[in-house]
Amino acid sequence: MRFASAALSASSALLLCAGLASAQTYQGYWEPPFDHDLAGFTIPPPGDEFVSVHMALIPKGPNRGKVLVWDRHDNQPKGSWIQRWSVADVAVTPPVFQNGNLTLPSAKGDLFCAGHTWTCDGDLFVTGGTTFYREHHEDFRGGVLTYIYEPDLGSMGEWIRMQDSKEARWYPTTTVLGNDQIINAGGTDDGYVDNYEVFDPHARTWLTFNGSRLLDGPPRPYTRFGWYPRLFLLSSGQVFLAGMWGVSARLDHENAPGVWELMDDGEYFRYVYNTAVLVPNLEPRYEDAVLRLGGDAFDVGAIGYGPTNVVEYCAAGAAAAPAWNWKKAPPLRRGRMHANAVVLPDGSLLVIGGRLNSSDVFPGLFTRVPELLHPEVGVWQDQPNAASPRDYHSTAALLPDGRVISAGGEAALWDYQVFVPHYLADGLPRPVLHPLASEDMGYGQVCTFQHDVMPAGTKVQKAVLVRPASITHHTDFDARYVALKVLGQDSGSITVVTPSGSRRAPRGYYMLFLVSNQGVPSEAGWVRLQ
C-alpha cells in the first residue's frame, strides 16, 4: 500500500481500502457544463449566476438522489428576506431544476453561510447564516435561524422552522454524534464564537448545555474554533477538530461535555480554507484516519506562505502523542486552497478546483485540473481540465450513479459540471445490485445482497456504505465511508456484517455500493441504518 508515507504503519496506511485488482487508466472525463435554470425565482441571483454555496444529496422522498442547493443573496430590504433554493436532477439530460423561494422571518437574515448535516431521520438540519452582508467597513454578521428540511413532504420537500440557536453564528460547523445529537460549533458574529451548542433532533430543540471555550488566550492566541472548524465524529464517539484554524483537539461530549484535549498542530499552524476528510478503516479494527489537504498556510507568527500542497494524516483515535501527531502523506501536485475533496466508492480520493494564490492577492489564479489519489498508485494523478475554475464557495458531491457533481465558485464560468471518474471511463464490467428486500439495516446485522453474475475474471469484492453529502465551504463534515466486513460470497451474492454501532456509522441513510475486484462500483442502493 503506497498511499501514506513510509512513516506510517501498514495498518494506519490503509486509509482508503486498498486491494483492488485493476486494469484502469485512472483517468476520468468531464461531461458538458451547464447553467442553473433560473425560472421560478422571485428574486434572480446577482448577475443571473446561481452559486451553489451549499449542497446536499437528498436521501429520501420523491427527490431521492437529487441535489439540494442554495446560494447567497446580499442584503435585502428588512422584513422581506427570502432564501433561493433548488432541487436539481442531474441524472437526466438536460438537467431539471425545481426552484423555490423560502420566506424568512423578519430581521433574521438568510441561510447563506449556515452549517448543515443530515439527521438520523434523513432530514437536513440547517442552522446559522447571515443577517448582514459586508458593506463599507461593516463586516458579515451571523444568524440564529434553525430549520429542518424534510425531503419527503410535498413535491420538493418543506422547510420547517425550529427554535433559534442561543448564539448567532456565521460559518458554523454542524456534526452529528453517535447518539443522534448534533454539535453546532464555532463561527463568528461580532467576533469569534468559541463555543458549541447541541441540538436534539428527536425533541427538535436545543439542549441547555452551552458548550465551552476552546482554551482561548495566551500562550496560544490563535487557539480557537474559527470559521467552519473541521470537526469529525470518530468511532470512539469523540469529536476530532482538524483545524482549519490553529489547533487540533478532541472532545468526548457524551462523557465529558466541554472538555477539549489538545493535540498536535502539524507542519503549519493554520490551513485557511483547506479541505479535510474522515476515512475510517475496515472492521473489525478501526483506526480513524483524518486527512487534511492544502489551504492557505500560516505559521504561529501569522506569516503566510500561500496555498500549500501539503497533505497530512492524523491517527485521530490514537491514545496519545506521538501516535496522534500529524504525519506527511503524498503531497498534491500543486498547492491550492478552496478545493473540494470527494471520497469515491472504490476508495480513491478526488480533489476538484482551488485557488493557486492567496485570496488577498489579485488577480486570482485558479486551477481547473482535478487530482486523483488511488490507493493502488499512491501518488496524485492529474485528471482532465474542467470547463470552469472552482474556487471560493464551490462544492462537489458523489452521486448515486458514481459520478461527481461539481458546482459553484465565485470565479465560475459555468454553474455546474459532472465528472465521470476513472472506474466508469474504461468500459470495465460494472456490478448490478438487485433491488433490496428492505432498506432498513440494523447494527451488527448479517446481510446478503444479490447482484447479477459478472463476467469471467471479475467478481464483486466488497460492499461499502457512503453517507450522502452535505457540503459547504470546502468540507463535508458528515462524510463517512464504511467498508463492510465480508463474510462470504458466490457468483450472484455477497454476505456482509453491518457496522457494530452508531459511533462508527451514525444512524441515518447511506448509499450502498457493490465494488468489483477491478474497482468498479455498482449504482447505489439506499439503506437506512437504525
N, C-alpha and C positions, 0 to 999 in steps of 0.2 A: 504494500500500500504506500503510494508516494504522495498522498495528499498533504500531510503535515511535515514539518521539519524533522530532521533526524533527532532533534532533542526530545521528541515525544515518544512515549512508549507505544508498542504496537496496538494495545487496546485503546489508548487515548487517540491514536491516529485514525481510528475507524470513525471518522467524522461523518462521512456521507455514504456509508454502507457499500463497501467495495465488493468485488467478486463477480462482476458481470463479464461473461464471455461475449465479445462483440466484434462485429465486422463493420462498425460505423466509422464514418469520417469525422464525426464530432463537429460537423458544420450544419447549421440550420439555414433558414432563409426568412425573409420578410414578405408578408402579403402586402398588397397595395394599401397606402394610408387612406384615411377618410376623416371627415369632419363631423361634428355633432349637428344633427338636425335640430334647429332652434325653435321649430313650430310648437306653440303651446306655452311658451314662457311669457308671463305678463310683463316682465322687465328683461330685455335682452342683456346678455353679458357684455362687459366692456369690450368694445372693438368687435363685437359679434364673435368672440372667441371663447368657447367654453373650456375652462381649465379644470380638469378633474383632479382637484387637490385632495379629495377624499374618495376612496374606492373600497368597495366590499363586495365579495361574491355571495350572492343570495343562496342559502342552503335549503329553503323550503318554500312551499306555496306555489302559486301559478307561475312565478318567475324564477323558479329554482334554476341555478346555473347561469343566470344572467347577472349583470354587473350593476350595482347601485353606485352612483356617483353624485357628488355635489361640489359646488365651486364657491368663489368669493364674490362679494357684491360691491365693495367700497361703501362709504357712508350713505345711508338712506334717510329720507325725511323721518323725523321722530314720529313714532306712533304707527308707522306703516311698513316696517321691515318685513321682508319675506326672504325665504331661502329657496333658490332654484335647486331642483334635484331631478334625477332622471334614472330610469331603469333601461339599460342598454342591452340589447340582444345582439351579440357579435358572432353568434353561431350561424346566422343567415346572411345572405348577400342580396341586396345591400343591408347593412345593419339597421335595426329598427330601434327607435328611441321613444319611450313613453316619458314625457316631460311633465313635471309637477311644480307647483308653487306653494310652499308651506308658509302660511301666515303665522308670524311670530308675535309673542306678547309685546306690548308697547314698552319701549325703552330697555328691552332685554338683549338687543343685539341679534346676531345670527349664529350659525353653526360652523362658520369658517374658522379653521384652526382649533376645532374641538378634538377631543380624544374619543375613540370608539373601539368596541370589541363585541364579538358575538357572545351571547349568553348561552347558558345550558339549554334554553328552550328554543334556540335558533332565532332569537330576536337580536337586533343590533342596539346595543347600549351606546348612547352618544351624550357627552357632557362637555361643558365649557364652550368656548367660542370667542367671538369678537363683538364688543359693544362700541368700539371706536376704532376707525381706521386712521392710520398715521396721516396727519396734516400739519404742515408747517413744522413747529417744534414739539408738537404733541405726539406721543407715541401710542401704539396699539394698547387697548385695554381689554381685559378678559371678561368672560361671562359666566353666569351661574346656570344657564338653561340646561336642563337634562331631559332627554327624550328616549323613548324606546320605539324603534321602528319594527313593526310586526309585518313580516312579508306575506303572511297568509290571509291578511284582511283586505278584501276588495281586489280590484284588478291590478293595482300597483303596490299594495301594501299601505299601511297607515302609520302616521307618526303620533304617538301617544305621549303627552307631556307628563313628566314626573315632577316630584318635589325638587326645587332648586338645590344645588350644592351649597355648602356653607361658604366656601371660598370661591371668589371669581378667578377663573383660570383661562389663560391664553397659552396654547401649546402644552396642554397636559398630556400625560400618558395614562391610558386605562389598560389594566392587565387582569385577566381572570385568575382566580385562585382555585386550588383543588377542592375547596368547599363551596364553590359556585359564586362566592362573593367577588366583587370587583374593586380593585385598588385604583384610585384616581390620584395621581401624584404629580407634583411639580408644576411647571409652567410659570407664567408671570402675570401680573396685573399692574399695580403701581409698585414695581419691584418684584423680586423673585418670591415665589410661593414655595417655601422649602418645607412642605409637609405633605401628608397624604390623607385622603378620606376613603371611606369604604361604603360601597353600595350593596344592598341585599336584593338580588333580582327576584327572589321568591316573594318577599314582602313588598318589593318595589319601593323601597325607602332607603334613605341614607342612615347609617348607624351612628350612634352617639360618639364613637371613637373618632377623634380629630387628627390622629397621626402625630408625627414628631418631626422636629427639625433634624437635618442630616449633619450633625456635628459641624455647624457653620461657624466660621470665625477663625482667628489665629490658632496655630501657625499655618493653617491651610485655608486661606481666604476664598479659594475657588471650590471648596468642598460644598457642593450644593446639587440639587436636582437639575436646575436649569431648564432649558427648552426640551420638550419631548424626551425625557430621560429614557434611555434604552433599558426597559425592565422586562424580565422574562421569568416565568414560573419554572422552577426546577422540579425534578421528580421527587425530591425530598419534601416538597411543599414550601420551600423557601422561595423568595423572590430575589433575583440577581439583578443588580444595577450595573450595566456595562458602559457607562458614560451616556451621552457623548461629552458630558461636561465634568471633567476634572476629578472623577472619583469612580472607583468600583467598590461595591458594597453588597451585603447580603442581609436579608430580613426574613425572620420567621414570624410572620404576623399572627398566625394561628396560636402559637405558644408564647411569643414574647412581643406583643404589639409595640411598635415604635422603637425597637432596639436594633440598630444597624451595626453590622460587623464590617469594618473597613478592610479592604483588600488591596491588591497591587494595582498601580495606575497604568502600567505598560510603558512603551517606549516614549510616547508623548503624553503630556498632561491633559490636553483636550483634543478631541477629534470632532470639530464642529461640522455638523451635517454629514457625518459618516452614515453607513448603513450597518446593520447587525442582524445576525440570525442565530436562532437556537436550534441545535440539531442533537436530540437525544440519541443514544446508541441503541443497539439491539438488545432485546430482552435475552436472558434474564439479568444481564449485568449492565445497568445503566450508569454511564459516566457523562453527565450533562456537559455538553460542549457548546460554547458560545464563540462565534466568530464575529469580529468587527473589521470592517473594510473601509479604507480610505478616510476621507474627511479632511477638513482644513486643520492642519496640525499646529499646535501651540505648546510651548514648554511652560514650566511653572512660573516663569517670569513674564508670561504673556507675549513672548517673542514668537512671531508667526513664521512658518516655513512653507506655507501654501499647501494645496491639496497633495496628500501623500498617497503612495501606492502600497503602504504598509497594510498587511493583513495579519491580525493577531488572533491567537487561540487561547481560550481560558478553560481549564477544567473546573467549571464554576461550582461543581458539587463537592470538590475536594475538601478534606478536613481542615487543612491549614497550609500556610506557605512552607516551602516553595512550590508545592504541588498546584496551588491555585494561581500562581503567578502567570501573567500573560506571556505567551511564547510566540515566536515567529512562525507563520505559515507562509506558503508560497505567495510572493507579492504580486499585485496586479501589474499588468504590462504598462500601465500609465497611472499617475496619480489623479484622483478625481474626488470631488465632493458632489453632493446632491444626486448620487446614484441610487438605484434600487436593486436589491438582491432578491432572487426568487429561487427557492429550493424546488427542483424538478422531481418527478416521480421516480426517475432512475437513480436519484441520489446525487446528481450533479448540481452545481450552483451557477446560476446565470446572473450576471451583473449588467444592467442596462443604464445608459445615459451617464450624465455627470458633467460637471464644470471642471476645466483644467487649471483655472487660476482663481484666486480668492475672490469672494463676492464683492469686495470693496475695490476691486481693480477693474477698470474699464478700458477698452471694451471687453466683454466677457468672451472667453474661449471655451468652446464646448466640444465634446466628443460624441460622435454618432456610432462609435464602434463598441458593441457589446463584448463581454468576455465570458468564457465558459471554463469552469474548473470541473473536470470529470475525475472521479477517484481513481480510475484506471490509468489516467495520464499524469496527473499530479502537478501540472503547470497550467497557467491560464492560456487559453487559446482565443484569438480574435475571431469574431463572427462577422458576417456581412454588415455593412453600414446600414443604419436605419435611415428613413427618409427625412427625419427631423431630429434636431437636438432634443434631449430631455434633461432639463436642469431642475432648478428650484421649483417646488410644487408639482413635480411629476410623480407618477405612480405606476405600479406594474403588479400583475397578479396572474397566478396559474389558473387556467380554465379547466373545466371538467373533461374536455377533449384532449388535454395535454398541451395545448398551445398556451401562449403567454400574451396577455393584452398589456400594451404599453401606452400611457396616456399622459396628458398634462404637460406642465413645464412653462415657465414664463417666456422662454425663447423658442417655443414650439412653432413649427411651420404647419403642422397638421395636428388635429386634436387627438387622433388615435392611430395606432398601427399594431397589427398582430404578428408576433414572431412564432415561426414554426421551428421547434427545436430539432436537433440532430436526429433524435430517435424516430421522428416522423418524416425525415428528409431522405432516407437512404433506401426506402422501399422494402424494409425488412418486415417479416410477418408480425402481425400485431395480435396479442391476445384479445379474445372476445368474451367478456364477462357476461354470464347469463343473468336474467332478472333475479333479484334477491327475493327469497320467500318472505323475508321480513326485514325492515330497516332497523329494527331495534336490536341492540347488541349490548350485552352485559359485560361486566369486568371479569376477567379470568375465565371467559367462556370459550369453549371449543366450537369453532365454526368451520363449515365446509362450503367453499364457493365453487360453483360449477362454471366451466368455460368450454368453448369449442376446442376440439382436438387440434393441436398445432402440427405444422409440417415436420417431417423427419429432421432431427438435429436441433429442433427448438422445443422449448417447454416453458411453462410458467414456473419461474424460480421463486418468486416471493409475492407477498401481498403487503401493501403499505396504506396507512391512513394519513391523509393530509388535511389539516384544518383549513376551512375556507378563508380566503384573505380578508383582512380588514386593515388597510394600509393608508398612512398619511405621513408626509414629511420624511419619507425615505426609509421607513422601517415598519414592518408588520409585527407589532408587539405580541401578538397572539399566535403567530405562526408555529406550526408543530408538524413534524414529520416522524411517523412512528412505523417502523418495520415490524410486522407481526411475526412471532416465533412460529416457524413451520413445523408441524407435527407429522405431516405425510402428504403425498400427492400421487396422482396417477395421470393418465393421459387426458382426462377431462375434468379434473378437480384438484383443488389444493385445500388442505386442512390446516388451520392455524389456531392459536390461542390468543385471545384479545389481551390488551394491557391489564395489569393487575390492579390498577386503581386510578382514581381521578387526578392524582397529582402527576402521574405520568402522561395521562391524556385526559384533560378536563372534560366533563360531561358536555354533550352537545353533538352537533352534526359534523361529519367528516366525509371527504371523498375517499372512496376505496378504489385503489388501482391494483390490478394484477400486472406484474412486470416479468417479461420473459428473460431467458438466460442471455439474450442479446441486448438487454436493456431497454426493450420497447414496452411502454405501458399500454394497457387497455384504456378505453374510455372509462371514466369513473362511474361507479355506482355510489349511491348515497346511503350512509348508515348513521344511526344515532346512538352514541354511547350513553348509557344511563344506568 
